[in-house]
Amino acid sequence: MTILSFIYDDNIGYRGDLSSMKILLSLIICSQMAGTCLEPYEWPERFNTQYDCMIFGYEESLKKMQEIGRTEVNKYNAYIKFTCTPEQII
């Protein structure tokens, strides 16, 4: 059974050598209550793969939610979203 199936090149839109790419992680803290988000925080280190960036993004989002705490998260309906964006290395 396939839960998620797609052709990478058709859905991601990049064709070519990924060896010259690094991945930028941007974390964004938002409040559903206020309907706003803080400016994205760009992680200082870059990642070699999309997978590594995604796993790290989920882990850091969890840590930040725990740091903010249950009371504040619930009070502001806070959530974290993140992106992993390929960057060309020159």
GROMACS elastic network, one bead per residue, 0.5 to 0.9 nm:
[ bonds ]
;  ai    aj funct       b0    kb
    2     5     6  0.63832   500
    6     9     6  0.88885   500
    6    10     6  0.78782   500
    6    11     6  0.70218   500
    7    10     6  0.54794   500
    7    11     6  0.62525   500
    7    12     6  0.83781   500
    8    11     6  0.53716   500
    8    12     6  0.56242   500
    8    13     6  0.75491   500
    8    14     6  0.81964   500
    9    12     6  0.55241   500
    9    13     6  0.52235   500
    9    14     6  0.57092   500
    9    15     6  0.59501   500
   10    13     6  0.56152   500
   10    14     6  0.80545   500
   10    15     6  0.89139   500
   11    14     6  0.85563   500
   12    15     6  0.88069   500
   14    18     6  0.87729   500
   15    18     6  0.83563   500
   17    20     6  0.66168   500
   17    21     6  0.80049   500
   18    21     6  0.51936   500
   18    22     6  0.81994   500
   18    48     6  0.89993   500
   18    49     6  0.86971   500
   18    88     6  0.88100   500
   19    22     6  0.80647   500
   19    48     6  0.82738   500
   19    89     6  0.88798   500
   20    87     6  0.84946   500
   20    88     6  0.60924   500
   20    89     6  0.53083   500
   20    90     6  0.76534   500
   21    47     6  0.89940   500
   21    48     6  0.73349   500
   21    49     6  0.84980   500
   21    86     6  0.61265   500
   21    87     6  0.54616   500
   21    89     6  0.55134   500
   21    90     6  0.89876   500
   22    46     6  0.58553   500
   22    47     6  0.56068   500
   22    48     6  0.52970   500
   22    49     6  0.71600   500
   22    50     6  0.87304   500
   22    85     6  0.83085   500
   22    86     6  0.57039   500
   22    87     6  0.52861   500
   22    88     6  0.65943   500
   22    89     6  0.66853   500
   23    45     6  0.89632   500
   23    46     6  0.53875   500
   23    48     6  0.62037   500
   23    49     6  0.65111   500
   23    50     6  0.65075   500
   23    52     6  0.89509   500
   23    53     6  0.68005   500
   23    84     6  0.59701   500
   23    85     6  0.53467   500
   23    87     6  0.58809   500
   23    88     6  0.87837   500
   24    42     6  0.70966   500
   24    43     6  0.69550   500
   24    44     6  0.83923   500
   24    45     6  0.76789   500
   24    46     6  0.52795   500
   24    47     6  0.66407   500
   24    53     6  0.76340   500
   24    83     6  0.78224   500
   24    84     6  0.54297   500
   24    85     6  0.50450   500
   24    86     6  0.62558   500
   24    87     6  0.68750   500
   25    41     6  0.82716   500
   25    42     6  0.59430   500
   25    43     6  0.54507   500
   25    44     6  0.84337   500
   25    45     6  0.82967   500
   25    46     6  0.71501   500
   25    47     6  0.78690   500
   25    53     6  0.63334   500
   25    54     6  0.81707   500
   25    56     6  0.86282   500
   25    57     6  0.69569   500
   25    82     6  0.69581   500
   25    83     6  0.57704   500
   25    85     6  0.66029   500
   26    40     6  0.57188   500
   26    41     6  0.53495   500
   26    43     6  0.60674   500
   26    57     6  0.82746   500
   26    81     6  0.84847   500
   26    82     6  0.54193   500
   26    83     6  0.53259   500
   26    84     6  0.66261   500
   26    85     6  0.80487   500
   27    39     6  0.87443   500
   27    40     6  0.54766   500
   27    41     6  0.51262   500
   27    42     6  0.65595   500
   27    43     6  0.75524   500
   27    57     6  0.74230   500
   27    60     6  0.86429   500
   27    61     6  0.76981   500
   27    80     6  0.68914   500
   27    81     6  0.60881   500
   27    83     6  0.68243   500
   28    37     6  0.66142   500
   28    38     6  0.61907   500
   28    39     6  0.65520   500
   28    41     6  0.63345   500
   28    42     6  0.89903   500
   28    79     6  0.84388   500
   28    80     6  0.55662   500
   28    81     6  0.52857   500
   28    82     6  0.58069   500
   28    83     6  0.85363   500
   29    36     6  0.88028   500
   29    37     6  0.56564   500
   29    38     6  0.56180   500
   29    39     6  0.79459   500
   29    40     6  0.75953   500
   29    41     6  0.87359   500
   29    61     6  0.89678   500
   29    78     6  0.71045   500
   29    79     6  0.59701   500
   29    81     6  0.66062   500
   29    82     6  0.86261   500
   30    33     6  0.89594   500
   30    34     6  0.83958   500
   30    35     6  0.75215   500
   30    36     6  0.57608   500
   30    38     6  0.62198   500
   30    76     6  0.88133   500
   30    77     6  0.82819   500
   30    78     6  0.55472   500
   30    79     6  0.53605   500
   30    80     6  0.60066   500
   30    81     6  0.76979   500
   31    34     6  0.54185   500
   31    35     6  0.57095   500
   31    36     6  0.56332   500
   31    37     6  0.62042   500
   31    38     6  0.87210   500
   31    73     6  0.84844   500
   31    76     6  0.55805   500
   31    77     6  0.55413   500
   31    79     6  0.64077   500
   31    80     6  0.87568   500
   32    36     6  0.69123   500
   32    37     6  0.86073   500
   32    76     6  0.67102   500
   32    77     6  0.52483   500
   32    78     6  0.62238   500
   32    79     6  0.77185   500
   33    36     6  0.80698   500
   33    75     6  0.81752   500
   33    76     6  0.52962   500
   33    77     6  0.57588   500
   33    78     6  0.77725   500
   34    37     6  0.84734   500
   34    76     6  0.73247   500
   34    77     6  0.86805   500
   37    40     6  0.82412   500
   37    80     6  0.89827   500
   38    41     6  0.84412   500
   40    82     6  0.83584   500
   41    44     6  0.89823   500
   42    45     6  0.86699   500
   43    46     6  0.72795   500
   46    53     6  0.81721   500
   47    50     6  0.73585   500
   47    51     6  0.89052   500
   47    52     6  0.64558   500
   47    53     6  0.57500   500
   47    84     6  0.89131   500
   48    51     6  0.86698   500
   48    52     6  0.71170   500
   48    53     6  0.78924   500
   49    52     6  0.53229   500
   49    53     6  0.64126   500
   49    54     6  0.87221   500
   49    86     6  0.88665   500
   50    53     6  0.51502   500
   50    54     6  0.61139   500
   50    55     6  0.86697   500
   50    84     6  0.66917   500
   50    85     6  0.82286   500
   50    86     6  0.79652   500
   51    54     6  0.51679   500
   51    55     6  0.61902   500
   51    56     6  0.85124   500
   52    55     6  0.53521   500
   52    56     6  0.60826   500
   52    57     6  0.84521   500
   53    56     6  0.51868   500
   53    57     6  0.59407   500
   53    58     6  0.86825   500
   53    83     6  0.86784   500
   53    84     6  0.61168   500
   54    58     6  0.62865   500
   54    59     6  0.86339   500
   54    82     6  0.85550   500
   54    83     6  0.80352   500
   54    84     6  0.66873   500
   55    58     6  0.53025   500
   55    59     6  0.62530   500
   55    60     6  0.86720   500
   56    59     6  0.50272   500
   56    60     6  0.60114   500
   56    61     6  0.84007   500
   57    60     6  0.52253   500
   57    61     6  0.59913   500
   57    62     6  0.85954   500
   57    81     6  0.86984   500
   57    82     6  0.65922   500
   57    83     6  0.80064   500
   57    84     6  0.81543   500
   58    61     6  0.50835   500
   58    62     6  0.62556   500
   58    63     6  0.87332   500
   58    81     6  0.89619   500
   58    82     6  0.82983   500
   59    62     6  0.52386   500
   59    63     6  0.63466   500
   59    64     6  0.87522   500
   60    64     6  0.60855   500
   60    65     6  0.85539   500
   61    64     6  0.51560   500
   61    65     6  0.61590   500
   61    66     6  0.86264   500
   61    79     6  0.86182   500
   61    80     6  0.61198   500
   61    81     6  0.77291   500
   61    82     6  0.81921   500
   62    65     6  0.51777   500
   62    66     6  0.62354   500
   62    67     6  0.85730   500
   62    80     6  0.86881   500
   63    66     6  0.51681   500
   63    67     6  0.61122   500
   63    68     6  0.86864   500
   64    68     6  0.60865   500
   64    69     6  0.84444   500
   64    80     6  0.83668   500
   65    68     6  0.51277   500
   65    69     6  0.61295   500
   65    70     6  0.78327   500
   65    73     6  0.71937   500
   65    78     6  0.83141   500
   65    79     6  0.75987   500
   65    80     6  0.77542   500
   66    70     6  0.71730   500
   66    73     6  0.89537   500
   67    70     6  0.88350   500
   68    71     6  0.81697   500
   68    72     6  0.63029   500
   68    73     6  0.66282   500
   69    72     6  0.57232   500
   69    73     6  0.60863   500
   69    74     6  0.85359   500
   70    73     6  0.51985   500
   70    74     6  0.59849   500
   70    75     6  0.83680   500
   71    74     6  0.53444   500
   71    75     6  0.59580   500
   71    76     6  0.86936   500
   72    76     6  0.61103   500
   72    77     6  0.79383   500
   72    78     6  0.75952   500
   73    76     6  0.55717   500
   73    77     6  0.53970   500
   73    79     6  0.73489   500
   74    78     6  0.67904   500
   75    78     6  0.77988   500
   76    79     6  0.88981   500
